[in-house]
Amino acid sequence: MSASSPAAARHPRLAELALALGGFGIGTSEFVIMGLMERVAANLEVATADVGYAISAYALGVVVGAPLISALAARVPRRALLITLMLVFALGNVASALTTTFWPFVALRFIAGLPHGAFFGVAALVAAAAVPVDQRARAIGRVMLGLSVAIVIGAPLATWAGQWLGWRFAFHAVGGVALATMLMIRLFVPVQPGDRNASPRRELGALVSQRVLATLAVAAIGFGGMFAVFSYVVPTLRDQAGMPEALGPWVLAIFGIGGIIGNLVGARLADRHPVGAIPCILLWSLTIQLGFYVAANHLVTGLLFVGLVGTGIALGPALQSRLMDVAGEAQTMAASMNHAAFNGANALGAWLGGITVKTGAAWSATGLVGAGLALGGLMIFVLGRQLERRRPAPSG
């Protein structure tokens, strides 16, 4: 047994299920709005493209919450912190469902996003400490599976339910999942102390490293292309390919399947080529997002390219691996900031895509925005590597 054996879970699979359920709720909340944009817009009396502000607000909540919570709450016992984060998440989603005007809805999506990155960062540490040392990596993988399942199943089901029962039902349901997660964490996740040696200065110190900042910038820009396309994919296919609204949940599922494939392939590629995988995946994303610009005019090719755009999630494992290599002692901060950068990309992509559509461009012009962001991420990566060669990091 490891040194952390006093914190080992009596029922480790149920502990992992509790944490995965939280990831499922978070992923569902983040992605379901893409399939309900038109209903939210009609009910809150705004243009469909304006709902992109709510997507960006949630993502910005993740960007703000991840470093802030990781720095200030590192000493808090982890089970208590996870329950608190889920409580804030539940309240944010239920309040989102109750609001009747647009800008308060946007503000509440920001609040709902605050716990996102910190939850995943702390959950990874808890999962690792709750099992023997030789099972840690597998435990973390099982916990993170909740997010993948949310993309394939959670968001499409919530979209379908939202179409039949009203978009507010989807956010109420997510709040219910969060409350169930709190109960399961209390019952099955073992008590674990916080890091008594942690301090805001030590945790935030990771953010002054050139290599950490460059990696996060690649994530925040390079991933943005995928979200520029995905945030508006349902109205794009409806307007340009004549897709019936009933197919909206299937669009999310197709994207999620592409994401799972991309995650598996990206992880394998990152294991074999830890640094070289990043530019290869960015080039792939650039090509696919350009292709979406043309493919979106026909339903079959549009749906195919939705799945291909989803494979851009392959960038995630490569960037997470890179951050683990360059973050030093601040692994919690690095884990949380990876999700913050991912959601920074969500905010940027949704914002730029919405601006492009509102200028009068075709909906599929989001593919051009996506290609530009992928190119930007590639340029940042190349520049960061050049600077790194000129000033190599100290060994160890």
Disulfide bonds with the S-S distance in Angstrom:
none
